[in-house]
Amino acid sequence: TGKEFLKPIVRLQKFCHGSANFVIPMDELKKLHSDKFVISVFHDENGNYKLDMNDQQRPIEGFIRRIYLVKSWDDNQTVQLNLYYPISE
């Protein structure tokens, strides 16, 4: 299919004052054997450890997914991600 399925690096983090901090060390990124990686974050509002979807398979909890290039990633880089919250139906 041309798609590589890689083992994810998982971080569970509680929000504090509207933000959460987690670290992705460069040595973990290098183990991916890929030139890019994805940061995927969601707000698990009901505590079931998954991103809940509606009947049309659209997320109903806050989320974001962004692609980064490993070669441009700095060990001390900080990224601010703003979650997208779908409009309630």
All heavy atoms as an XYZ file, in Angstrom:
745
protein
N       0.811     -1.207      0.000
C       0.000      0.000      0.000
C       0.849      1.264      0.000
O       0.342      2.338     -0.205
C      -0.937      0.025      1.221
O      -0.163      0.060      2.403
C      -1.885     -1.145      1.207
N       2.136      1.135      0.303
C       2.985      2.307      0.338
C       2.986      3.029      1.664
O       3.765      3.922      1.893
N       2.092      2.644      2.573
C       2.036      3.282      3.885
C       2.820      2.451      4.883
O       2.725      1.233      4.902
C       0.587      3.408      4.371
C      -0.224      4.397      3.604
C      -1.581      4.552      4.249
C      -2.401      5.584      3.506
N      -3.706      5.774      4.113
N       3.626      3.125      5.684
C       4.357      2.436      6.729
C       3.564      2.522      8.016
O       3.050      3.570      8.368
C       5.721      3.095      6.940
C       6.657      2.944      5.775
C       7.997      3.577      6.061
O       8.387      3.687      7.234
O       8.645      3.977      5.091
N       3.443      1.407      8.698
C       2.764      1.392      9.976
C       3.820      1.304     11.059
O       4.517      0.297     11.177
C       1.772      0.231     10.055
C       0.647      0.381      9.077
C       0.692     -0.226      7.847
C      -0.439      1.171      9.395
C      -0.338     -0.072      6.939
C      -1.477      1.337      8.502
C      -1.431      0.717      7.271
N       3.985      2.354     11.800
C       5.014      2.445     12.811
C       4.408      2.366     14.197
O       3.274      2.785     14.411
C       5.780      3.765     12.668
C       6.434      4.001     11.315
C       6.975      5.420     11.237
C       7.539      2.996     11.075
N       5.170      1.832     15.131
C       4.726      1.781     16.510
C       4.680      3.210     17.047
O       5.647      3.952     16.947
C       5.698      0.936     17.322
C       5.295      0.787     18.761
C       6.261     -0.101     19.506
C       5.849     -0.190     20.952
N       6.799     -0.993     21.726
N       3.565      3.611     17.626
C       3.458      4.988     18.126
C       4.250      5.197     19.410
O       4.490      4.268     20.176
C       1.962      5.152     18.388
C       1.472      3.774     18.649
C       2.321      2.862     17.812
N       4.652      6.426     19.608
C       5.203      6.859     20.889
C       4.034      7.498     21.621
O       3.504      8.504     21.183
C       6.339      7.880     20.695
C       7.476      7.264     19.890
C       6.830      8.393     22.040
C       8.526      8.281     19.458
N       3.602      6.895     22.698
C       2.389      7.333     23.378
C       2.734      8.093     24.649
O       3.598      7.679     25.417
C       1.499      6.116     23.728
C       0.262      6.555     24.488
C       1.117      5.358     22.471
N       2.062      9.203     24.849
C       2.194      9.984     26.073
C       0.793     10.295     26.579
O      -0.020     10.855     25.850
C       2.915     11.313     25.829
C       4.307     11.203     25.269
C       5.279     10.727     26.335
N       6.646     10.803     25.890
C       7.296      9.814     25.287
N       6.686      8.693     25.027
N       8.548      9.953     24.938
N       0.501      9.922     27.802
C      -0.746     10.318     28.441
C      -0.413     11.459     29.373
O       0.504     11.358     30.187
C      -1.349      9.154     29.236
C      -1.714      7.923     28.433
C      -2.197      6.809     29.360
C      -2.774      8.238     27.403
N      -1.119     12.549     29.241
C      -0.784     13.736     30.014
C      -2.046     14.448     30.450
O      -2.939     14.660     29.642
C       0.075     14.673     29.161
C       0.669     15.814     29.894
C       1.727     15.368     30.892
O       2.462     14.428     30.644
N       1.775     16.018     32.020
N      -2.092     14.830     31.703
C      -3.227     15.612     32.196
C      -2.996     17.089     31.889
O      -1.875     17.573     31.910
C      -3.400     15.424     33.699
C      -3.848     14.026     34.046
C      -4.213     13.918     35.492
C      -4.729     12.513     35.759
N      -5.362     12.386     37.051
N      -4.097     17.770     31.615
C      -4.023     19.199     31.371
C      -3.917     19.944     32.688
O      -4.519     19.564     33.683
C      -5.273     19.681     30.623
C      -5.222     19.424     29.158
C      -5.545     18.178     28.648
C      -4.835     20.418     28.294
C      -5.494     17.937     27.292
C      -4.783     20.193     26.937
C      -5.109     18.943     26.440
N      -3.149     21.008     32.681
C      -3.013     21.874     33.847
C      -3.108     23.313     33.361
O      -2.298     23.736     32.533
C      -1.676     21.611     34.534
S      -1.412     22.627     35.987
N      -4.099     24.039     33.814
C      -4.318     25.432     33.403
C      -4.427     25.553     31.880
O      -3.857     26.449     31.280
C      -3.213     26.340     33.934
C      -3.082     26.306     35.421
N      -4.031     26.816     36.268
C      -2.109     25.797     36.210
C      -3.650     26.634     37.520
N      -2.489     26.010     37.513
N      -5.107     24.591     31.250
C      -5.359     24.665     29.811
C      -4.237     24.184     28.931
O      -4.297     24.324     27.716
N      -3.164     23.617     29.492
C      -2.085     23.125     28.645
C      -1.532     21.819     29.201
O      -1.732     21.471     30.362
C      -0.967     24.159     28.528
O      -0.334     24.331     29.770
N      -0.852     21.093     28.335
C      -0.187     19.848     28.723
C       1.198     19.856     28.105
O       1.381     20.321     26.983
C      -0.977     18.645     28.226
N       2.162     19.359     28.817
C       3.534     19.313     28.318
C       4.003     17.869     28.262
O       3.763     17.096     29.173
C       4.469     20.105     29.236
C       4.132     21.572     29.265
O       3.977     22.194     28.226
N       3.986     22.120     30.446
N       4.663     17.529     27.153
C       5.276     16.216     27.049
C       6.539     16.351     26.205
O       6.688     17.291     25.444
C       4.315     15.170     26.474
C       3.726     15.522     25.140
C       4.329     15.114     23.973
C       2.559     16.252     25.061
C       3.775     15.425     22.744
C       1.995     16.567     23.841
C       2.608     16.152     22.677
N       7.442     15.413     26.363
C       8.740     15.469     25.693
C       8.855     14.294     24.736
O       8.515     13.165     25.080
C       9.884     15.420     26.727
C      11.234     15.371     26.040
C       9.797     16.612     27.663
N       9.337     14.578     23.529
C       9.646     13.531     22.563
C      11.146     13.631     22.287
O      11.578     14.488     21.525
C       8.860     13.702     21.253
C       7.365     13.782     21.526
C       9.173     12.567     20.289
C       6.541     14.153     20.319
N      11.954     12.789     22.924
C      13.403     12.868     22.725
C      13.804     12.530     21.286
O      13.183     11.681     20.638
C      13.961     11.819     23.694
C      12.873     11.578     24.675
C      11.590     11.807     23.923
N      14.847     13.189     20.804
C      15.321     12.974     19.444
C      15.702     11.515     19.208
O      15.457     10.979     18.120
C      16.508     13.887     19.145
C      17.037     13.760     17.743
S      15.808     14.055     16.452
C      15.784     15.818     16.381
N      16.253     10.825     20.212
C      16.639      9.427     19.989
C      15.419      8.548     19.701
O      15.505      7.583     18.950
C      17.451      8.872     21.160
C      16.696      8.867     22.478
O      15.818      9.719     22.672
O      17.008      8.003     23.316
N      14.266      8.894     20.258
C      13.040      8.147     19.937
C      12.604      8.409     18.499
O      12.147      7.504     17.810
C      11.909      8.505     20.897
C      12.089      7.934     22.286
C      10.837      8.092     23.130
O       9.781      7.566     22.743
O      10.937      8.742     24.179
N      12.748      9.648     18.042
C      12.373      9.977     16.663
C      13.275      9.261     15.673
O      12.823      8.781     14.636
C      12.439     11.483     16.433
C      11.416     12.324     17.185
C      11.648     13.796     16.899
C      10.005     11.923     16.824
N      14.564      9.163     15.985
C      15.502      8.498     15.080
C      15.202      7.009     14.957
O      15.463      6.403     13.926
C      16.934      8.717     15.556
C      17.389     10.152     15.350
C      18.799     10.365     15.856
C      19.208     11.813     15.667
N      20.518     12.094     16.237
N      14.628      6.409     15.979
C      14.270      4.990     15.937
C      13.111      4.718     14.979
O      12.868      3.578     14.604
C      13.880      4.495     17.335
C      15.040      4.388     18.285
C      14.543      3.917     19.645
C      15.633      3.999     20.684
N      15.125      3.637     22.022
N      12.387      5.750     14.582
C      11.245      5.566     13.699
C      11.655      5.178     12.277
O      10.855      4.660     11.521
C      10.395      6.844     13.647
C       9.754      7.288     14.953
C       9.010      8.603     14.743
C       8.807      6.230     15.482
N      12.894      5.472     11.888
C      13.389      5.192     10.538
C      12.484      5.814      9.485
O      12.124      5.189      8.497
C      13.533      3.687     10.309
C      14.441      3.027     11.286
N      15.791      3.261     11.315
C      14.187      2.175     12.306
C      16.346      2.558     12.290
N      15.386      1.902     12.920
N      12.096      7.031      9.742
C      11.246      7.764      8.819
C      11.708      9.210      8.809
O      12.328      9.675      9.761
C       9.790      7.679      9.270
O       8.961      8.423      8.407
N      11.414      9.941      7.742
C      11.821     11.339      7.668
C      10.774     12.278      8.244
O      10.977     13.475      8.309
C      12.143     11.735      6.231
C      10.953     11.584      5.287
O      10.004     10.865      5.662
O      10.989     12.161      4.202
N       9.637     11.722      8.680
C       8.611     12.565      9.272
C       7.910     11.813     10.398
O       8.006     10.597     10.513
C       7.606     13.030      8.233
C       6.874     11.927      7.529
C       5.996     12.474      6.424
C       5.427     11.339      5.602
N       4.629     11.842      4.486
N       7.230     12.571     11.218
C       6.437     11.984     12.289
C       5.198     12.830     12.494
O       5.111     13.965     12.037
C       7.249     11.861     13.593
C       7.668     13.169     14.206
C       6.951     13.723     15.246
C       8.791     13.833     13.742
C       7.335     14.928     15.822
C       9.193     15.037     14.312
C       8.464     15.581     15.352
N       4.214     12.267     13.156
C       2.937     12.931     13.374
C       2.718     13.092     14.870
O       2.913     12.148     15.632
C       1.774     12.113     12.771
C       0.438     12.756     13.087
C       1.945     11.937     11.282
N       2.329     14.290     15.276
C       1.857     14.489     16.642
C       0.337     14.537     16.551
O      -0.234     15.345     15.828
C       2.402     15.786     17.268
C       3.916     15.678     17.456
C       1.707     16.061     18.607
C       4.545     16.913     18.070
N      -0.284     13.614     17.257
C      -1.733     13.508     17.281
C      -2.175     13.615     18.732
O      -1.739     12.838     19.569
C      -2.153     12.161     16.690
O      -3.544     12.026     16.700
N      -3.014     14.606     19.016
C      -3.442     14.878     20.383
C      -4.966     14.936     20.403
O      -5.580     15.462     19.476
C      -2.878     16.237     20.873
C      -3.382     16.569     22.267
C      -1.359     16.241     20.821
N      -5.552     14.386     21.452
C      -6.987     14.562     21.617
C      -7.327     14.726     23.086
O      -6.588     14.290     23.962
C      -7.793     13.427     20.965
C      -7.714     12.097     21.660
C      -8.670     11.736     22.585
C      -6.701     11.214     21.368
C      -8.611     10.505     23.218
C      -6.632      9.980     21.983
C      -7.588      9.620     22.920
N      -8.430     15.383     23.333
C      -8.925     15.637     24.684
C      -9.924     14.537     25.016
O     -11.048     14.542     24.525
C      -9.586     17.014     24.733
C     -10.128     17.368     26.074
N     -10.963     18.435     26.262
C      -9.952     16.816     27.305
C     -11.291     18.512     27.540
N     -10.696     17.534     28.186
N      -9.513     13.607     25.835
C     -10.349     12.464     26.204
C     -11.351     12.914     27.260
O     -11.151     12.722     28.449
C      -9.466     11.331     26.711
C     -10.229     10.052     26.962
O     -11.386      9.954     26.507
O      -9.681      9.155     27.610
N     -12.428     13.502     26.809
C     -13.389     14.132     27.710
C     -14.113     13.160     28.624
O     -14.524     13.521     29.717
C     -14.400     14.948     26.887
C     -13.728     16.085     26.121
C     -14.679     16.815     25.207
O     -15.885     16.881     25.507
O     -14.210     17.325     24.171
N     -14.291     11.915     28.195
C     -15.010     10.950     29.028
C     -14.096      9.890     29.646
O     -14.572      8.957     30.276
C     -16.142     10.287     28.244
C     -15.652      9.532     27.028
O     -14.457      9.443     26.771
N     -16.581      8.997     26.266
N     -12.788      9.995     29.441
C     -11.835      9.112     30.092
C     -11.816      7.678     29.602
O     -11.385      6.785     30.322
N     -12.200      7.433     28.336
C     -12.205      6.057     27.828
C     -10.962      5.712     26.997
O     -10.898      4.654     26.385
C     -13.486      5.776     27.030
C     -13.567      6.569     25.742
O     -12.754      7.452     25.487
N     -14.572      6.262     24.939
N      -9.985      6.616     26.960
C      -8.698      6.412     26.281
C      -8.817      6.215     24.772
O      -7.999      5.544     24.153
C      -7.922      5.234     26.898
C      -7.557      5.484     28.335
C      -8.322      4.931     29.358
C      -6.475      6.286     28.662
C      -8.005      5.166     30.685
C      -6.145      6.531     29.984
C      -6.912      5.971     30.995
O      -6.596      6.210     32.303
N      -9.842      6.802     24.160
C      -9.952      6.775     22.712
C     -10.661      8.030     22.234
O     -11.383      8.679     22.988
C     -10.672      5.527     22.217
C     -12.133      5.462     22.583
C     -12.775      4.212     21.995
C     -14.284      4.275     22.162
N     -14.957      3.168     21.498
N     -10.429      8.389     20.975
C     -11.092      9.537     20.361
C     -12.465      9.079     19.892
O     -12.586      8.251     18.984
C     -10.275     10.073     19.183
C     -10.852     11.262     18.430
C     -11.045     12.465     19.345
C      -9.964     11.617     17.254
N     -13.509      9.585     20.517
C     -14.870      9.169     20.189
C     -15.347      9.832     18.899
O     -15.013     10.983     18.615
C     -15.820      9.526     21.333
C     -15.491      8.747     22.594
O     -15.164      7.547     22.481
O     -15.546      9.330     23.685
N     -16.118      9.069     18.137
C     -16.628      9.516     16.843
C     -18.150      9.496     16.838
O     -18.773      8.741     17.581
C     -16.130      8.592     15.729
C     -14.639      8.409     15.677
S     -13.852      9.884     15.034
C     -12.264      9.229     14.596
N     -18.736     10.308     15.938
C     -20.188     10.280     15.773
C     -20.556      9.235     14.712
O     -19.686      8.476     14.247
C     -20.735     11.669     15.430
C     -20.257     12.183     14.089
O     -19.703     11.462     13.262
N     -20.460     13.471     13.864
N     -21.813      9.197     14.308
C     -22.270      8.207     13.331
C     -21.613      8.354     11.958
O     -21.518      7.392     11.205
C     -23.795      8.287     13.158
C     -24.528      7.859     14.418
O     -23.935      7.122     15.233
O     -25.697      8.259     14.584
N     -21.143      9.551     11.630
C     -20.460      9.795     10.358
C     -18.945      9.622     10.481
O     -18.190     10.017      9.605
C     -20.759     11.202      9.834
C     -22.182     11.419      9.386
C     -23.106     11.737     10.558
O     -22.709     12.350     11.539
N     -24.348     11.286     10.454
N     -18.479      9.038     11.596
C     -17.062      8.809     11.880
C     -16.250     10.108     11.927
O     -15.091     10.159     11.528
C     -16.448      7.829     10.866
C     -17.052      6.446     10.962
C     -16.946      5.857     12.373
O     -15.874      5.786     12.925
N     -18.074      5.463     12.940
N     -16.869     11.158     12.460
C     -16.193     12.435     12.698
C     -15.942     12.568     14.193
O     -16.794     12.204     15.008
C     -17.054     13.597     12.209
C     -17.219     13.583     10.719
C     -18.022     14.778     10.270
N     -18.183     14.755      8.831
C     -19.165     15.339      8.188
N     -20.094     16.003      8.852
N     -19.241     15.272      6.879
N     -14.783     13.093     14.586
C     -14.471     13.229     16.016
C     -15.483     14.116     16.734
O     -15.945     15.117     16.193
C     -13.095     13.887     16.018
C     -12.517     13.577     14.688
C     -13.680     13.525     13.739
N     -15.824     13.714     17.960
C     -16.721     14.528     18.778
C     -16.001     15.074     20.010
O     -16.620     15.726     20.840
C     -17.986     13.743     19.187
C     -17.636     12.487     19.973
C     -18.831     13.417     17.977
C     -18.842     11.764     20.558
N     -14.698     14.822     20.113
C     -13.879     15.382     21.192
C     -12.798     16.249     20.542
O     -12.481     16.086     19.367
C     -13.223     14.260     22.006
C     -14.240     13.391     22.726
C     -13.620     12.249     23.480
O     -12.910     11.434     22.862
O     -13.852     12.170     24.699
N     -12.246     17.164     21.319
C     -11.211     18.043     20.797
C     -10.007     17.250     20.323
O      -9.585     16.301     20.966
N      -9.417     17.659     19.173
C      -8.290     16.917     18.618
C      -7.448     17.799     17.709
O      -7.872     18.862     17.268
C      -8.786     15.708     17.818
C      -9.431     16.101     16.510
C      -8.709     16.081     15.332
C     -10.748     16.512     16.467
C      -9.296     16.468     14.132
C     -11.350     16.896     15.279
C     -10.615     16.874     14.100
N      -6.242     17.326     17.405
C      -5.394     17.915     16.374
C      -4.414     16.849     15.914
O      -4.058     15.954     16.677
C      -4.638     19.174     16.847
C      -3.981     19.875     15.660
C      -3.608     18.819     17.911
C      -3.523     21.277     15.934
N      -4.003     16.940     14.674
C      -2.999     16.051     14.107
C      -2.130     16.887     13.191
O      -2.638     17.555     12.286
C      -3.685     14.934     13.332
C      -2.713     13.969     12.729
C      -3.434     12.906     11.953
N      -2.445     12.219     11.158
C      -2.485     10.954     10.861
N      -3.482     10.228     11.278
N      -1.559     10.410     10.141
N      -0.814     16.872     13.445
C       0.103     17.691     12.657
C       1.351     16.890     12.304
O       1.877     16.166     13.136
C       0.481     18.946     13.430
C       1.255     19.925     12.577
C       1.350     21.292     13.177
N       0.037     21.892     13.277
C      -0.256     22.866     14.124
N       0.655     23.330     14.946
N      -1.455     23.393     14.163
N       1.828     17.026     11.069
C       3.011     16.316     10.585
C       4.244     17.215     10.719
O       4.194     18.404     10.403
C       2.830     15.909      9.111
C       1.644     14.953      8.976
C       4.106     15.280      8.552
C       1.254     14.641      7.547
N       5.353     16.629     11.192
C       6.627     17.329     11.331
C       7.720     16.533     10.640
O       7.637     15.306     10.542
C       6.996     17.492     12.806
C       6.048     18.387     13.562
C       4.966     17.851     14.243
C       6.230     19.762     13.578
C       4.085     18.667     14.937
C       5.354     20.581     14.258
C       4.284     20.024     14.932
O       3.412     20.835     15.606
N       8.759     17.225     10.182
C       9.923     16.569      9.596
C      10.977     16.356     10.662
O      11.316     17.291     11.398
C      10.496     17.404      8.455
C       9.566     17.614      7.254
C      10.218     18.541      6.243
C       9.197     16.282      6.621
N      11.521     15.151     10.743
C      12.535     14.833     11.747
C      13.763     15.723     11.573
O      14.302     16.252     12.547
C      12.937     13.333     11.677
C      14.126     13.044     12.568
C      11.757     12.454     12.067
N      14.200     15.941     10.330
C      15.437     16.704     10.096
C      15.327     18.158     10.555
O      16.330     18.796     10.824
C      15.840     16.641      8.626
C      14.877     17.309      7.678
C      15.334     17.148      6.247
C      14.334     17.775      5.297
N      14.708     17.587      3.916
N      14.111     18.674     10.660
C      13.963     20.062     11.105
C      13.556     20.155     12.574
O      13.321     21.242     13.088
C      12.936     20.785     10.227
O      11.663     20.193     10.371
N      13.486     19.005     13.265
C      13.075     18.978     14.669
C      14.288     19.204     15.556
O      15.321     18.586     15.389
C      12.413     17.647     14.988
C      11.764     17.592     16.337
C      12.285     17.013     17.449
C      10.510     18.145     16.722
N      11.422     17.154     18.508
C      10.317     17.854     18.089
C       9.532     18.862     16.051
C       9.185     18.240     18.788
C       8.408     19.236     16.746
C       8.242     18.933     18.088
N      14.157     20.079     16.518
C      15.227     20.382     17.466
C      14.922     19.697     18.790
O      13.767     19.628     19.206
C      15.299     21.903     17.657
C      16.369     22.332     18.631
O      17.270     21.528     18.939
O      16.303     23.481     19.098
N      15.964     19.178     19.462
C      15.777     18.495     20.745
C      14.990     19.319     21.753
O      14.262     18.779     22.567
C      17.132     18.149     21.373
C      17.585     16.757     20.975
O      16.732     15.908     20.676
O      18.799     16.522     20.980
N      15.146     20.612     21.723
C      14.499     21.472     22.710
C      13.315     22.244     22.135
O      12.893     23.235     22.695
C      15.517     22.458     23.286
C      16.630     21.738     23.998
O      16.385     20.816     24.776
N      17.864     22.135     23.723
N      12.805     21.785     21.017
C      11.727     22.507     20.351
C      10.436     22.433     21.155
O      10.074     21.400     21.696
C      11.498     21.937     18.957
C      10.479     22.718     18.151
C      10.518     22.349     16.690
O      11.448     21.729     16.211
N       9.489     22.737     15.971
N       9.760     23.561     21.207
C       8.456     23.638     21.852
C       7.418     23.933     20.775
O       7.625     24.778     19.916
C       8.430     24.770     22.904
O       9.406     24.488     23.895
C       7.070     24.884     23.552
N       6.327     23.217     20.825
C       5.260     23.398     19.844
C       3.972     23.681     20.587
O       3.652     23.018     21.575
C       5.092     22.127     18.985
C       3.925     22.282     18.035
C       6.357     21.815     18.225
N       3.238     24.667     20.134
C       1.922     24.935     20.692
C       0.890     24.411     19.711
O       0.897     24.752     18.534
C       1.706     26.426     20.916
C       0.326     26.720     21.488
C       0.131     28.193     21.804
O       1.081     28.936     21.932
N      -1.103     28.591     21.920
N       0.006     23.554     20.203
C      -1.050     22.993     19.377
C      -2.391     23.429     19.930
O      -2.644     23.296     21.120
C      -0.969     21.459     19.379
C       0.336     20.851     18.868
C       0.346     19.359     19.147
C       0.514     21.137     17.396
N      -3.226     23.948     19.090
C      -4.582     24.328     19.486
C      -5.543     23.259     19.007
O      -5.611     22.968     17.810
C      -4.958     25.686     18.903
C      -4.081     26.791     19.445
O      -3.827     26.846     20.624
N      -3.596     27.643     18.560
N      -6.273     22.666     19.934
C      -7.189     21.596     19.576
C      -8.406     22.137     18.827
O      -8.891     23.227     19.110
C      -7.660     20.848     20.825
C      -6.594     20.162     21.662
C      -7.248     19.425     22.826
C      -5.759     19.223     20.838
N      -8.881     21.355     17.864
C     -10.102     21.668     17.139
C     -11.254     20.976     17.876
O     -11.213     19.774     18.123
C     -10.009     21.155     15.700
C     -11.329     21.151     14.975
C     -11.910     22.327     14.537
C     -12.021     19.962     14.769
C     -13.131     22.326     13.892
C     -13.248     19.951     14.134
C     -13.794     21.133     13.691
O     -15.011     21.128     13.069
N     -12.251     21.745     18.239
C     -13.440     21.193     18.903
C     -14.609     21.271     17.918
O     -15.029     22.360     17.542
C     -13.778     21.958     20.175
C     -12.899     21.548     21.316
C     -11.681     22.179     21.535
C     -13.271     20.526     22.185
C     -10.865     21.797     22.583
C     -12.458     20.135     23.226
C     -11.252     20.769     23.428
O     -10.447     20.388     24.454
N     -15.105     20.111     17.508
C     -16.242     20.099     16.568
C     -17.472     20.753     17.175
O     -17.654     20.735     18.393
C     -16.497     18.607     16.327
C     -15.298     17.902     16.855
C     -14.681     18.782     17.878
N     -18.292     21.278     16.326
C     -19.551     21.880     16.764
C     -20.493     20.750     17.133
O     -20.652     19.783     16.401
C     -20.165     22.738     15.643
C     -19.228     23.909     15.333
C     -21.546     23.225     16.025
C     -19.655     24.732     14.138
N     -21.120     20.871     18.281
C     -22.084     19.840     18.704
C     -23.277     19.828     17.780
O     -23.746     20.873     17.315
C     -22.561     20.125     20.134
O     -21.476     20.095     21.021
N     -23.773     18.624     17.530
C     -24.915     18.504     16.622
C     -26.211     18.592     17.379
O     -26.337     18.301     18.498
C     -24.834     17.165     15.895
C     -23.617     17.137     14.988
C     -23.501     15.806     14.260
O     -24.526     15.299     13.782
O     -22.396     15.308     14.166
